[in-house]
Amino acid sequence: MFGRILSFIYGIFSYLVFLGSFLYAIVFVGDFGVAKTINSGPESATLWQALGINVLLLGLFAVQHSVMARDGFKKWWTKIIPSHVERSTYVLFSSLILILLYWQWRPLTEVIWSVETGLWSGLINGLFWLGWVIVLIATFMINHLDLFGLRQVWLYLKGDEITPLEFQEPGMYKYVRHPIMLGFIIAFWATPQMTLGHLIFAIATTGYIFVGIWFEERDLIRYHGEKYREYRDRVGMLIPFRKSS
């Protein structure tokens, strides 16, 4: 029982670290409210030094986030750590690398575009917030607690079997297969003032999202078979549409 309680506390701790990193991501990308954002903080001596550091940070997150999500890695990893904390550990590692990215990111403040008109600037800022709202709501539609490891440690605490969730099409998932990723793309690109550093961040994360979706859908087809193939053929990946039957 003591081990179950420790696992539950670990899951709660991992979730709180994630929650802090998620909330900070909003102000980091939105460039407001804190001293260290995508466009503020210590600058590198040269453009190439800043580019190198930023690309390295983005690459580190991409590698960790993709490798630790693959089945082959999970099978090896759960020989070292208990399977019921595997998801929490994945969430914790991802969050810690994000914190490292926020801390070490080098701003590149050359302006690529700037929208100063009140109406258009307001609409773009509205899109920024809409993106984050889509991300958050979409996580709850597919089981927020399972996605971030809390369901697993809670079931283990109670002594219940941890069973995989069945494939469903709740809410936005009826119209787009990856609304979480759609929300991130909207949030990352919707800014009235796009700097060089922000543009690099948006391009790199969008590219990673497409690569990540490709890997994820391979796993989903393996898990759910023909049911997911039919869903993929019928519902758009990031642009909402439904094909007629």
C-alpha positions as CSV (number, residue, x, y, z in Angstrom):
1,M,0.0,0.0,0.0
2,F,2.9,2.4,0.8
3,G,4.2,1.8,-2.8
4,R,0.8,2.6,-4.2
5,I,0.6,5.9,-2.2
6,L,4.1,6.9,-3.4
7,S,3.1,6.2,-7.0
8,F,0.0,8.3,-6.6
9,I,2.0,11.2,-5.0
10,Y,4.6,10.9,-7.9
11,G,1.7,11.1,-10.4
12,I,0.3,14.2,-8.8
13,F,3.8,15.8,-8.7
14,S,4.4,15.0,-12.4
15,Y,1.0,16.5,-13.2
16,L,1.6,19.7,-11.3
17,V,5.0,20.1,-13.0
18,F,3.2,19.7,-16.4
19,L,0.5,22.1,-15.4
20,G,3.0,24.8,-14.5
21,S,4.9,24.2,-17.8
22,F,1.7,24.4,-19.7
23,L,0.5,27.6,-18.2
24,Y,4.0,29.1,-18.7
25,A,3.9,28.1,-22.3
26,I,0.9,30.4,-22.8
27,V,2.8,33.5,-21.5
28,F,6.1,32.4,-23.1
29,V,4.6,32.2,-26.6
30,G,2.2,35.1,-26.0
31,D,5.2,37.2,-24.9
32,F,3.5,38.8,-21.9
33,G,3.3,38.6,-18.1
34,V,6.8,37.3,-17.3
35,A,10.4,38.4,-17.7
36,K,11.5,35.4,-19.8
37,T,9.4,34.9,-23.0
38,I,10.0,34.0,-26.6
39,N,11.0,37.6,-27.3
40,S,12.7,38.6,-24.1
41,G,15.6,37.5,-21.9
42,P,19.4,37.3,-22.4
43,E,20.5,37.5,-26.0
44,S,23.3,35.5,-27.6
45,A,26.4,37.2,-29.0
46,T,25.6,36.2,-32.5
47,L,22.7,35.2,-34.6
48,W,24.1,31.8,-35.4
49,Q,24.8,31.1,-31.7
50,A,21.2,31.9,-30.9
51,L,19.9,29.8,-33.8
52,G,22.1,26.9,-32.7
53,I,20.9,26.9,-29.1
54,N,17.2,27.3,-30.1
55,V,17.3,24.5,-32.7
56,L,19.1,22.3,-30.2
57,L,16.5,22.9,-27.5
58,L,13.6,22.2,-30.0
59,G,15.3,19.1,-31.2
60,L,15.9,17.8,-27.7
61,F,12.2,18.2,-27.0
62,A,11.2,16.5,-30.3
63,V,13.4,13.5,-29.7
64,Q,12.4,13.0,-26.1
65,H,8.7,13.4,-26.9
66,S,8.7,11.1,-29.9
67,V,11.1,8.3,-28.6
68,M,9.5,8.0,-25.2
69,A,6.0,7.6,-26.8
70,R,7.0,4.7,-29.0
71,D,6.0,1.1,-28.1
72,G,9.5,-0.3,-28.4
73,F,10.8,2.3,-25.9
74,K,7.9,1.7,-23.5
75,K,8.5,-2.1,-23.5
76,W,12.2,-1.5,-22.6
77,W,11.4,1.4,-20.2
78,T,8.8,-0.5,-18.2
79,K,11.4,-3.1,-17.4
80,I,13.1,-0.4,-15.4
81,I,10.1,1.6,-14.0
82,P,6.6,0.3,-13.0
83,S,4.2,0.4,-15.9
84,H,1.6,2.4,-13.9
85,V,3.9,5.4,-13.6
86,E,5.2,5.2,-17.2
87,R,2.8,7.9,-18.4
88,S,3.5,10.1,-15.5
89,T,7.3,9.8,-16.1
90,Y,6.8,10.6,-19.8
91,V,4.8,13.7,-18.8
92,L,7.4,14.7,-16.2
93,F,10.3,14.4,-18.6
94,S,8.5,16.4,-21.3
95,S,7.7,19.1,-18.9
96,L,11.2,19.4,-17.6
97,I,12.6,19.7,-21.1
98,L,10.0,22.4,-21.8
99,I,11.2,24.3,-18.7
100,L,14.8,24.0,-19.9
101,L,13.7,25.4,-23.3
102,Y,12.0,28.4,-21.6
103,W,15.1,29.0,-19.5
104,Q,17.7,28.7,-22.2
105,W,15.7,30.1,-25.2
106,R,17.6,32.9,-27.0
107,P,15.3,35.7,-28.3
108,L,15.7,36.9,-31.9
109,T,13.7,40.1,-32.0
110,E,13.9,41.1,-35.6
111,V,10.3,41.8,-36.7
112,I,9.0,39.7,-39.6
113,W,5.5,41.2,-39.6
114,S,3.6,43.5,-37.3
115,V,-0.2,44.1,-37.2
116,E,-0.9,47.3,-35.3
117,T,-4.5,48.0,-36.4
118,G,-6.7,47.6,-33.3
119,L,-9.3,45.4,-34.9
120,W,-6.9,43.0,-36.7
121,S,-4.6,42.8,-33.7
122,G,-7.6,42.0,-31.5
123,L,-8.7,39.3,-33.9
124,I,-5.2,37.7,-34.0
125,N,-5.0,37.8,-30.2
126,G,-8.4,36.2,-30.1
127,L,-7.2,33.4,-32.3
128,F,-4.2,32.9,-29.9
129,W,-6.5,32.3,-27.0
130,L,-8.8,30.2,-29.0
131,G,-5.9,27.9,-29.8
132,W,-5.1,27.3,-26.2
133,V,-8.8,26.8,-25.3
134,I,-9.1,24.1,-28.1
135,V,-6.0,22.4,-26.7
136,L,-7.4,22.3,-23.1
137,I,-10.9,21.2,-24.1
138,A,-9.7,18.5,-26.4
139,T,-7.6,16.9,-23.7
140,F,-10.8,16.5,-21.5
141,M,-12.7,15.1,-24.4
142,I,-10.4,12.1,-24.7
143,N,-9.8,11.7,-20.9
144,H,-7.5,14.3,-19.5
145,L,-6.6,12.2,-16.5
146,D,-5.4,9.3,-18.7
147,L,-3.5,11.5,-21.0
148,F,-1.4,12.9,-18.2
149,G,-1.0,9.7,-16.1
150,L,-3.4,10.5,-13.3
151,R,-5.9,7.8,-14.2
152,Q,-3.2,5.1,-14.1
153,V,-1.8,6.0,-10.7
154,W,-5.3,6.4,-9.3
155,L,-6.4,2.9,-10.5
156,Y,-3.1,1.5,-9.1
157,L,-3.8,3.1,-5.8
158,K,-7.2,1.5,-5.6
159,G,-5.8,-1.9,-6.7
160,D,-7.9,-1.9,-9.9
161,E,-6.7,-3.2,-13.3
162,I,-5.4,-0.5,-15.6
163,T,-7.2,-1.2,-18.9
164,P,-6.7,0.8,-22.1
165,L,-9.4,3.2,-23.2
166,E,-11.7,2.3,-26.1
167,F,-11.6,4.2,-29.3
168,Q,-14.2,7.0,-29.4
169,E,-15.0,10.1,-31.4
170,P,-16.1,12.7,-28.7
171,G,-16.9,16.3,-29.5
172,M,-14.3,17.9,-31.8
173,Y,-12.9,14.5,-32.7
174,K,-15.9,14.0,-34.9
175,Y,-14.6,16.7,-37.2
176,V,-10.8,16.7,-36.8
177,R,-8.6,13.8,-35.8
178,H,-6.1,15.9,-33.9
179,P,-7.7,18.9,-32.3
180,I,-5.0,19.2,-29.7
181,M,-2.4,19.7,-32.4
182,L,-4.7,22.0,-34.3
183,G,-5.0,24.2,-31.2
184,F,-1.2,24.3,-30.7
185,I,-0.7,25.4,-34.4
186,I,-3.2,28.2,-34.0
187,A,-1.7,29.4,-30.8
188,F,1.9,29.2,-32.1
189,W,1.2,31.2,-35.3
190,A,-1.4,33.7,-34.1
191,T,0.6,36.7,-33.0
192,P,0.2,40.4,-34.1
193,Q,4.0,40.8,-34.1
194,M,6.0,37.9,-35.5
195,T,9.7,38.0,-34.6
196,L,12.4,35.9,-36.2
197,G,12.7,33.8,-33.0
198,H,8.9,33.3,-32.8
199,L,8.9,32.3,-36.5
200,I,11.6,29.7,-36.0
201,F,9.7,28.3,-33.0
202,A,6.4,28.2,-35.0
203,I,8.0,26.5,-38.0
204,A,9.9,24.0,-36.0
205,T,7.0,23.0,-33.7
206,T,4.6,22.8,-36.7
207,G,7.0,20.5,-38.5
208,Y,7.3,18.4,-35.5
209,I,3.6,18.2,-35.1
210,F,3.2,16.7,-38.6
211,V,6.0,14.2,-37.9
212,G,4.5,13.3,-34.5
213,I,1.1,12.8,-36.0
214,W,2.5,10.4,-38.6
215,F,4.1,8.3,-35.9
216,E,1.0,8.5,-33.6
217,E,-1.4,7.4,-36.4
218,R,0.8,4.3,-37.1
219,D,0.4,3.4,-33.4
220,L,-3.3,4.1,-33.4
221,I,-3.9,1.8,-36.5
222,R,-1.9,-0.9,-34.7
223,Y,-4.1,-0.5,-31.6
224,H,-7.5,-0.1,-33.2
225,G,-7.1,-1.6,-36.7
226,E,-9.8,-1.1,-39.2
227,K,-11.8,1.1,-36.9
228,Y,-9.1,3.8,-37.0
229,R,-8.5,3.4,-40.7
230,E,-12.1,4.1,-41.4
231,Y,-12.0,7.1,-39.0
232,R,-8.8,8.4,-40.8
233,D,-10.5,8.1,-44.2
234,R,-13.6,9.9,-43.0
235,V,-12.3,12.7,-40.8
236,G,-9.7,15.4,-41.6
237,M,-6.4,15.4,-39.8
238,L,-6.2,19.1,-38.9
239,I,-8.7,20.7,-41.2
240,P,-12.3,19.9,-40.1
241,F,-14.3,18.0,-42.7
242,R,-16.3,14.8,-43.0
243,K,-16.4,12.8,-46.2
244,S,-19.8,11.7,-47.5
245,S,-20.4,8.0,-47.1
